[in-house]
Amino acid sequence: MIYTRISSETAVVAAAQTVYRGETIEQGDLTTITLRGGSLPQTVPAARLADLVGKRAAYDLIEGSVIGSTAVVEQAIPAEGRAIVGLKLASGRAPNNLLLPSSLVRLIAMPAATDGSTTDKLEGSIFIGRVVDQSPGADGTSILVNVDVEAGAAPTIALLAAQDRIAIVRDAGR
């Protein structure tokens, strides 16, 4: 019975104290915990704790939470040549509960609301980005998503978002 219990335990890395997005992770910020009955997918094994020291938090690591493999990045967010764009998307413009931090996504420009007399050269444009985080909108129907994109595309994406003309697609394997 003891062997069975020990063999179903997994030691993983957890946050010993809260580390905010973009901050450098120090040794004292991390600890290990033991999960019983298997492990959570994509957690960092306790043996790799030292590998995380000196890297940056990709999103807020709340004290006591298990550290996922996408929670840590090599450099500050956004990296040189990148920008973070905040999007407020109406229901149906983004997949719910599938926009996990670090997920690769496509941002697609929707058609402009016009009378058809003008052409829209942005319609159908596709921009590649990476989800930083998401949260529900205060209105209860929208979703707020922060996306890391190329710095040169950020103004266009922000303009499209302000005009409610952007949708997010997450493809398989991304």
C-alpha positions, 0 to 999 in steps of 0.5 A, spaced: 500 500 500 505 504 501 509 503 495 502 504 491 501 511 494 508 513 493 508 511 486 502 515 484 505 521 487 509 527 483 513 532 485 512 539 482 514 546 482 509 551 485 510 559 487 512 560 494 510 567 493 507 571 488 511 573 482 508 578 477 508 578 470 515 580 467 518 579 474 525 575 474 524 569 478 528 568 484 530 562 488 526 564 494 520 565 489 519 557 488 518 551 492 516 544 491 509 540 492 507 533 492 501 531 487 497 525 489 494 521 484 497 523 478 499 530 476 497 536 472 498 536 465 504 540 463 507 542 470 514 543 471 517 537 475 521 539 481 527 536 479 527 542 474 526 548 479 533 551 478 532 551 471 526 557 472 531 561 476 533 567 473 527 567 467 521 571 467 514 570 469 510 570 463 503 571 467 502 572 474 504 566 478 500 566 485 503 564 491 501 556 492 499 555 485 503 550 481 507 552 475 506 550 468 511 549 463 508 556 459 509 560 465 516 562 464 519 565 459 527 567 457 526 574 456 521 580 458 514 581 455 514 584 450 520 582 447 524 587 443 520 588 436 514 586 439 508 589 443 502 587 447 495 589 444 489 589 449 483 586 445 475 586 448 472 581 443 464 580 443 461 573 444 463 569 438 469 573 436 474 568 440 474 561 443 472 561 450 476 557 455 481 555 449 486 562 450 491 559 455 497 563 456 502 562 450 497 559 445 499 561 438 493 565 435 491 568 428 488 575 429 483 576 423 480 582 420 473 582 419 469 587 414 468 594 415 461 596 416 460 600 410 455 601 404 459 597 399 461 603 396 468 603 398 473 597 399 477 595 405 484 593 404 484 590 411 479 585 410 481 578 411 488 580 413 491 575 418 496 577 424 499 572 428 500 573 435 501 569 442 496 570 448 499 573 454 492 572 458 485 573 458 479 575 462 471 576 462 469 583 460 465 586 466 459 586 461 459 579 462 458 577 455 465 580 452 472 577 453 478 581 454 485 578 451 492 581 451 496 578 445 503 579 444 504 581 436 509 584 432 510 591 434 509 594 427 502 590 426 500 593 433 497 599 431 493 596 425 490 591 430 489 596 435 485 600 430 481 594 428 479 592 435 477 599 436 472 598 430 470 591 433 473 588 427 477 583 429 476 575 431 481 570 434 482 563 431 486 558 435 488 552 430 490 545 432 497 544 435 498 551 437 
